[in-house]
Amino acid sequence: MASTIQALPTEVVYLITAGEVIDSFASVVRELVENSLDAGATRIVVYLWPQQWRVHVTDNGCGMNLEDLQQAATAHSTSKIRSSDDLWKINSLGFRGEALHSLTTLAEVEILSRPLGKSGWRVVYGNGGKAMQVEATAIAPGTVVAVANLFGNCSSRRQGLPTTAQQMKAVQATIHQIALCHPQVTWQVWQNDRQWFTICPAGTTGQLLPQILNQVRQGDLQEVKLELSHPPNSLLNLVIGLPDRCHRHRPDWVRVAINRRMVNSPEIEQAILSAFHRTLPRDRYPICILHLAISPEQINWNRNPAKTEIYLNEISYWQEQITQVIDQALRISPTNIKESVHTTRVSKLLKAAETKGGYNFNPQNFNEDHKTFNSLKAVAQVSNTYIVVEHPGGMWLVEQHIAHERVLYEQLCDEWQLVPIEPPTILYQLSPAQVSQLQRIGLDIEPFGEQLWAVRTLPAMLQQRDDCAEAILELSWGGDLQTAQVAVACRSAIRNGTPMNLQEMQTLLDNWQRTRNPRTCPHGRPIYLSLEESALARFFRRNWVIGKSHGI
């Protein structure tokens, strides 16, 4: 019997490879702009004509000489690696040598390029990447790649693609992701000869993000950079949306980048989500962009053609480091106490105050002794609900109940203490599910008669309360241990409407400052409102010239 296994023809192999690398407009743009970035470009312009199946990418990178241009599109030709050992030392975005060759298999490709101080050349490539036409050309230093008739020889591929609008949305998302990893680059994108969008360069990813996520302001973000000694020369850059100011309905802005490329890393993404647990409202997700710059030996990029999935060494170590950095970024400390003002909330508050004619609060025992510096200093109580707080950058309003709730919740998380009670608390007509729930969170409960149950232990915080029975019933209605801890903290916290003296307020502030996640309560509500001194100065027109304000 004749063998049915045969080697594939070269042109079939090339088509298979091309289908893995180039499958959409977004993949064309991604591969070409990554080449531009590898060439050191600081300005990249993308032109798209989707109905004509054309893409042009222009950059001001280092350019290519004639010899490199003639080899650029041949199969597996690259300047990035030389041997198998180099696969463990990859510092570039591209390294496979497949993208340009795949494009010549699926489209008409020409490249114009000129290194600084040398002549420019134009090369037209045939199927398979061979240089078919070569001529000198006038061009500014840099490179222009022109792709036409994309998927022209694969009509079924064109029919299988999403709508034009969906493809352009994917292109925009691709450029946004790459821009966040290279904030110093200027981007300009045109569609059908009209300017579509631009991205101006920024010093950091956090400074660039508001251009991409329009509803986020600079003051809503916290950016942290941390140099790590292990692995050597590692850098962790973290941009988070402060949980009391911004969050999302979906986890679509939990992004992970490694060595200037966005990647899919479910393990790291889960560590990020876990670090924000009980800091956001229910069914809301954080804004977080994590960028790791680590030694190439720690990464295996050779996992799939798009290079979005990787093998990362010591994943548990990175999860631990990321959790610690996020915890630190969410705390209140002298280094991050002076923040941008909550623009929207403050403007509404000031307008309301101006309309009603004043803030109308009575200071209690204002302490004028500034010899002992305290970063947060209790000044007064408003409506027996809000604590007026002075700090070096202005003032805050802190809601006393949810601030205390955050303190108690973290104490309960650290030490969930159940204590015996005598006599036991008697509950009537509990369902089997309620009994099971109380047993699940550790309470000692047993039958005490017909439809009666005796609870012999309960959380220590509830021991002295008059409403123990109601509190235990609340715990019986379901949820895990953390849900129970939130319920106990909420019930035990200082109620709004409770008068507090200055010392009680200061003790609460001191305890609250030391919590791990002081910006929001366990339900995700913001605990404090910041009124910076500069905002107060604008409201009271302190920048006016006195003479002019008198009409002189």
C-alpha positions in Angstrom: 0.0 0.0 0.0 1.4 3.4 -1.0 2.2 5.9 1.8 -0.5 8.6 2.3 1.8 10.9 4.2 3.6 13.4 2.0 5.6 16.6 2.5 3.6 19.7 1.9 4.6 21.9 -1.0 6.5 25.0 -0.1 3.7 27.4 -1.2 1.2 25.5 1.1 3.6 25.8 4.0 3.9 29.5 3.4 0.1 30.0 3.2 -0.3 28.1 6.5 2.3 30.3 8.2 0.9 33.4 6.7 -2.6 32.5 8.0 -1.2 32.1 11.6 0.6 35.5 11.5 -1.7 37.7 9.3 -5.4 37.2 9.9 -6.8 40.7 9.9 -6.1 44.4 9.4 -5.2 44.6 13.1 -2.5 41.9 12.8 -1.1 43.8 9.7 -0.9 47.0 11.7 0.6 45.3 14.8 3.4 43.6 12.9 4.3 46.7 10.9 4.3 49.1 13.9 6.3 46.7 16.0 8.9 46.7 13.3 8.9 50.5 13.4 9.4 50.5 17.2 12.2 48.0 16.9 13.8 50.5 14.5 13.7 53.2 17.2 10.8 55.2 15.7 9.5 58.0 17.8 6.7 59.0 15.4 4.5 56.5 13.6 1.7 57.3 11.1 -0.8 54.6 10.0 -3.0 55.0 6.9 -5.9 52.7 6.4 -8.2 52.2 3.4 -10.3 49.3 4.5 -12.6 49.2 1.5 -9.6 49.1 -0.8 -7.7 46.6 1.4 -4.7 48.9 1.8 -2.5 49.8 4.7 0.5 52.2 4.9 2.8 52.6 7.9 5.3 55.4 8.0 8.0 55.9 10.7 11.1 57.9 11.4 13.1 54.9 12.6 16.7 54.0 11.6 15.7 52.8 8.1 17.2 49.9 6.1 20.0 49.9 3.5 19.6 48.3 0.1 21.0 45.0 1.1 18.7 44.6 4.0 15.7 45.8 2.0 16.3 43.0 -0.6 16.4 40.4 2.2 13.7 41.8 4.4 10.7 39.8 3.1 12.4 36.4 2.4 11.2 33.5 4.7 12.4 33.7 8.3 14.8 36.6 7.6 15.3 38.8 10.6 18.0 41.1 12.2 16.8 40.2 15.7 18.2 36.8 16.3 21.1 34.6 14.9 20.9 31.2 16.8 18.7 29.1 19.0 20.4 30.6 22.1 19.1 34.0 21.1 15.5 32.8 21.7 16.3 33.2 25.4 17.7 36.7 25.0 14.9 38.4 23.1 14.7 42.2 23.7 12.9 43.1 20.5 9.2 43.0 19.7 9.7 41.0 16.5 12.1 38.0 16.1 10.4 35.3 14.0 11.1 36.8 10.5 7.6 35.8 9.4 5.5 39.0 9.2 6.8 40.6 6.0 7.2 37.3 4.2 3.6 36.4 5.2 2.4 39.7 3.8 4.0 39.1 0.4 2.1 35.8 0.3 -1.2 37.5 1.0 -0.9 40.9 -0.5 1.1 43.3 -2.7 4.0 44.8 -0.7 6.5 47.6 -1.3 8.9 49.2 1.1 10.6 52.6 0.8 13.4 53.1 3.3 16.4 55.4 4.0 19.0 55.3 6.8 20.1 58.7 8.1 22.9 60.1 5.9 22.4 57.6 3.1 20.3 57.2 -0.1 16.7 56.0 -0.1 15.5 52.9 -2.0 12.1 51.5 -3.1 11.7 47.7 -3.3 8.6 45.9 -4.7 8.2 42.3 -3.5 6.7 39.3 -5.3 5.0 36.3 -3.9 7.4 34.6 -1.6 9.3 37.8 -0.6 11.6 38.1 -3.5 12.6 41.6 -4.5 11.1 42.0 -8.0 11.7 45.8 -8.5 14.4 47.9 -7.0 14.9 51.7 -7.6 16.4 54.7 -5.9 13.8 57.1 -4.4 13.6 60.4 -2.5 12.4 59.8 1.0 13.0 61.3 4.5 15.0 59.1 6.9 12.9 56.3 8.0 10.6 53.6 6.4 7.3 53.4 4.6 5.6 50.0 4.2 2.8 49.9 1.7 0.4 46.9 1.6 -2.3 46.7 -1.1 -4.8 44.1 -2.2 -4.7 42.4 1.2 -6.0 38.8 1.0 -6.5 39.3 -2.7 -5.6 35.7 -3.4 -7.7 34.4 -0.6 -11.3 35.7 -1.3 -12.7 33.3 1.4 -10.5 35.0 4.0 -12.0 38.4 3.1 -15.5 37.0 3.4 -14.8 35.4 6.8 -13.6 38.7 8.4 -15.8 40.8 10.7 -17.4 44.0 9.5 -15.3 47.0 8.5 -16.4 48.8 11.7 -15.3 45.9 13.9 -12.0 45.6 12.1 -11.2 49.3 12.6 -12.2 49.0 16.3 -9.7 46.1 16.6 -7.0 48.3 14.9 -7.7 51.1 17.3 -7.5 48.7 20.3 -4.2 47.3 19.0 -2.6 50.7 18.6 -3.9 51.7 22.1 -2.3 48.7 23.7 1.0 49.2 21.9 1.0 53.0 22.8 0.5 52.2 26.5 3.8 50.2 26.3 5.6 53.0 24.5 4.3 56.3 25.9 7.1 58.4 24.4 6.0 57.7 20.8 3.7 60.0 18.8 0.9 58.3 16.9 -1.2 59.5 14.1 -3.9 57.3 12.4 -5.8 58.1 9.2 -8.8 56.3 7.7 -9.9 56.9 4.1 -7.7 60.0 3.9 -9.2 61.6 7.0 -7.4 61.9 10.3 -9.0 59.4 12.7 -7.2 59.8 16.0 -3.8 60.9 17.4 -1.9 60.0 20.6 0.5 62.6 21.9 3.7 61.4 23.7 3.8 61.3 27.5 6.4 60.8 30.1 4.8 57.7 31.6 2.0 55.2 30.9 -0.1 56.9 33.6 0.2 60.3 31.9 -0.8 58.7 28.6 -3.8 56.7 29.8 -6.3 59.6 30.0 -5.9 60.1 26.2 -7.1 56.6 25.6 -9.6 56.2 28.5 -11.4 59.5 28.3 -13.5 59.2 31.4 -10.3 58.9 33.5 -8.5 62.0 34.8 -4.8 62.2 35.8 -5.8 62.7 39.4 -7.8 59.4 39.4 -4.6 57.4 38.9 -1.8 56.3 41.1 1.5 55.3 39.4 4.2 53.3 41.2 7.7 52.2 40.0 9.6 49.7 41.9 13.1 48.4 41.2 13.6 44.7 42.2 16.8 43.1 43.1 15.5 39.6 42.0 15.7 38.9 39.2 18.5 41.4 38.7 17.7 44.7 37.0 14.0 44.1 37.1 11.5 47.0 37.1 7.8 46.9 38.1 5.7 49.8 36.8 2.1 49.9 38.1 -0.7 52.3 37.1 -4.0 51.8 39.0 -7.3 53.7 39.1 -7.9 54.7 42.7 -10.9 52.5 43.7 -12.8 55.4 45.2 -12.7 57.3 41.9 -12.9 55.0 39.0 -13.8 51.4 38.2 -15.3 49.3 35.3 -18.3 47.1 34.7 -16.0 44.5 33.1 -12.4 43.4 33.8 -11.4 44.9 30.4 -8.8 47.3 31.8 -6.8 44.8 33.8 -3.7 44.8 31.5 -0.4 43.1 31.8 2.7 44.0 29.7 6.1 42.4 29.8 9.1 44.0 28.2 7.0 46.5 26.3 4.4 44.1 25.0 0.9 43.4 26.2 0.4 39.7 27.0 -2.3 37.4 28.3 -1.4 36.2 31.7 -4.4 34.8 33.6 -2.3 34.1 36.7 -1.1 37.6 37.0 -4.5 39.1 36.1 -6.1 37.0 38.9 -3.5 38.3 41.4 -4.4 41.9 40.4 -8.2 41.2 40.8 -7.6 39.5 44.2 -5.5 42.5 45.4 -8.6 44.8 44.8 -11.0 42.5 46.6 -13.4 44.4 48.9 -12.2 47.8 47.7 -14.8 48.1 44.9 -18.6 48.1 44.6 -20.2 44.8 43.8 -19.7 43.5 40.2 -17.1 46.3 39.5 -13.5 45.8 38.4 -10.3 47.9 38.7 -8.4 49.8 36.2 -4.8 48.5 36.4 -1.9 48.4 33.9 1.1 46.4 35.1 4.3 46.6 33.2 7.2 44.2 34.1 10.7 44.9 32.7 12.6 41.7 33.4 15.6 39.8 32.0 14.8 38.0 28.8 16.0 34.7 30.3 12.9 34.7 32.5 10.6 34.6 29.5 9.8 32.2 26.7 8.1 34.2 23.9 8.0 31.3 21.5 4.6 30.1 22.5 2.3 31.4 19.7 2.8 33.5 16.5 1.1 36.6 18.0 3.5 36.5 21.0 0.6 37.4 23.3 1.0 34.2 25.4 4.2 33.5 27.1 5.8 31.1 29.6 7.0 33.2 32.6 9.4 31.7 35.2 8.6 32.0 38.9 5.0 33.0 38.4 4.1 32.7 42.1 6.9 35.1 43.0 5.6 37.7 40.6 2.0 37.3 42.0 3.4 38.0 45.5 5.3 41.0 44.4 2.4 42.5 42.5 0.0 42.0 45.4 2.4 43.8 47.7 2.9 46.7 45.4 -0.9 47.1 44.9 -1.4 47.0 48.6 1.2 49.7 49.1 -0.3 51.9 46.3 -3.7 51.8 47.9 -2.5 53.0 51.3 -2.4 56.5 52.5 1.0 57.7 53.4 3.0 61.0 53.5 4.2 60.3 49.9 0.8 60.1 48.3 -1.3 62.2 50.7 -1.2 65.3 48.4 -3.3 64.2 45.5 -5.2 65.8 42.7 -8.6 67.1 43.7 -11.8 65.1 43.0 -12.7 67.5 40.2 -16.3 66.5 39.5 -17.4 65.9 43.1 -15.6 69.0 44.3 -17.1 71.3 41.7 -20.6 70.1 42.6 -19.9 70.5 46.3 -18.5 74.1 45.8 -21.5 75.1 43.6 -23.9 73.7 46.2 -22.0 75.6 49.0 -22.1 78.8 47.0 -25.8 78.5 46.4 -26.7 77.8 50.0 -24.4 80.5 51.3 -21.9 78.6 53.4 -20.7 75.3 54.7 -22.4 75.9 58.1 -20.4 73.7 60.5 -19.3 74.4 64.1 -15.6 73.7 65.0 -15.0 71.7 68.2 -12.0 72.4 70.3 -9.8 73.4 67.3 -6.2 72.5 68.3 -3.7 75.2 67.2 -0.7 73.4 68.5 1.2 72.4 65.3 4.4 71.4 67.0 3.6 67.7 66.7 3.0 66.9 63.1 0.3 64.4 62.2 -0.5 63.8 58.6 -4.2 63.7 59.3 -5.6 65.9 62.0 -9.2 65.9 63.2 -10.7 69.4 63.3 -14.4 69.1 63.6 -17.5 67.0 63.1 -20.3 67.9 60.6 -23.9 66.7 61.2 -22.5 64.0 63.5 -21.5 62.2 60.3 -18.5 63.7 58.7 -15.1 64.3 60.2 -13.3 67.5 59.0 -9.7 66.6 58.6 -6.7 68.9 58.0 -3.6 67.6 56.2 -0.6 69.4 54.6 -2.3 69.7 51.2 -5.7 71.0 52.3 -8.7 69.3 54.0 -10.7 66.1 53.7 -14.2 65.1 54.7 -14.2 61.6 56.1 -17.5 59.7 56.6 -17.1 58.2 60.1 -19.2 55.0 59.7 -17.6 53.6 56.6 -14.1 54.7 57.8 -14.7 52.7 61.0 -16.2 49.9 59.0 -13.0 49.6 57.0 -10.9 49.5 60.3 -13.1 46.7 61.8 -13.3 44.7 58.6 -9.5 44.4 58.3 -9.3 43.6 62.0 -11.8 40.8 61.5 -9.9 39.5 58.4 -6.7 39.4 60.5 -8.4 37.7 63.5 -11.8 36.1 63.2 -12.4 35.5 66.9 -15.4 33.6 68.1 -16.2 33.7 71.8 -18.6 31.6 74.0 -21.7 33.4 75.3 -23.8 32.5 78.3 -26.7 32.3 78.3 -26.9 31.3 74.6 -28.8 33.4 72.1 -32.0 31.6 71.2 -33.3 31.8 67.6 -36.7 30.7 66.3 -37.7 28.9 63.1 -34.3 28.7 61.3 -34.3 26.9 57.9 -31.8 24.0 57.4 -29.9 26.4 55.0 -29.6 29.0 57.7 -28.3 26.5 60.3 -25.8 25.2 57.7 -24.6 28.7 57.0 -24.0 29.6 60.6 -22.1 26.4 61.1 -20.1 27.1 57.9 -18.7 30.4 59.4 -17.8 28.7 62.6 -20.7 29.4 65.0 -21.6 26.7 67.6 -25.4 26.1 67.1 -27.6 23.3 68.3 -31.3 22.4 68.6 -32.9 23.8 71.7 -36.5 22.5 71.3 -39.3 22.6 68.9 -38.3 25.1 66.1 -35.7 26.6 68.5 -31.9 26.9 68.1 -29.3 27.8 70.7 -26.2 29.8 69.4 -23.4 29.3 71.9 -20.6 31.3 70.2 -20.5 34.4 68.1 -18.0 37.0 66.8 -16.3 38.9 69.6 -17.3 42.2 68.2 -21.0 41.3 68.6 -20.7 40.1 72.2 -21.7 43.3 73.9 -24.4 44.3 71.5 -28.1 44.4 72.4 -29.1 43.2 68.9 -27.1 39.9 68.9 -30.1 37.9 67.7 -30.7 40.2 64.7 -26.9 40.2 63.9 -26.8 36.4 63.9 -29.9 36.2 61.7 -28.2 38.5 59.2 -25.2 36.2 59.1 -27.4 33.2 58.5 -28.7 34.5 55.1 -25.7 33.2 53.1 -22.4 34.2 51.7 -18.9 33.1 52.6 -16.8 34.0 55.6 -15.6 37.3 54.1 -19.3 38.3 53.5 -20.0 37.6 57.2 -17.0 39.7 58.2 -18.3 42.6 56.2 -21.7 42.2 57.8 -20.2 42.2 61.3 -18.0 45.2 60.6 -20.9 47.1 59.2 -23.2 46.4 62.2 -20.4 47.1 64.7 -19.1 50.4 63.2 -19.9 53.8 64.6 -23.3 54.9 63.3 -23.7 58.1 61.4 -25.5 60.6 63.7 -23.3 59.6 66.6 -21.5 62.6 68.3 -17.8 62.2 68.7 -15.3 64.3 70.6 -12.0 65.4 69.1 -10.0 62.6 70.7 -12.4 59.9 69.4 -12.2 61.3 65.9 -8.4 61.4 66.0 -8.2 57.8 67.2 -10.5 56.7 64.4 -8.4 58.6 61.8 -5.2 57.1 63.2 -6.6 53.6 62.9 -8.1 54.3 59.5 -4.8 55.6 58.1 -3.1 52.3 59.0 -5.5 50.1 57.1 -4.4 48.3 54.0 -7.2 49.8 51.7 -8.2 53.1 53.2 -9.8 54.6 50.1 -13.0 52.6 50.1 -15.2 50.6 52.6 -15.6 46.9 52.1 -18.6 47.6 49.9 -16.6 49.8 47.6 -17.9 53.2 48.7 -15.4 56.1 48.8 -14.6 57.0 52.4 -13.2 60.5 52.0 -13.6 63.6 49.8 -10.5 65.7 49.1 -10.6 69.4 49.1 -7.1 70.6 48.2 -5.9 74.0 49.4 -5.5 75.1 45.8 -9.2 74.3 45.1 -10.2 76.3 48.2 -8.1 79.2 47.1 -9.8 79.3 43.7 -13.2 79.2 45.3 -12.4 82.1 47.7 -10.7 84.0 44.8 -7.5 84.4 46.8 -5.6 85.1 43.6 -7.5 88.4 43.1 -5.6 91.7 43.5 -7.1 93.4 46.5 -7.2 96.9 44.9 -9.0 95.6 41.8 -11.5 93.6 43.9 -12.5 96.9 45.6 -13.1 98.5 42.2 -10.1 100.9 42.6 
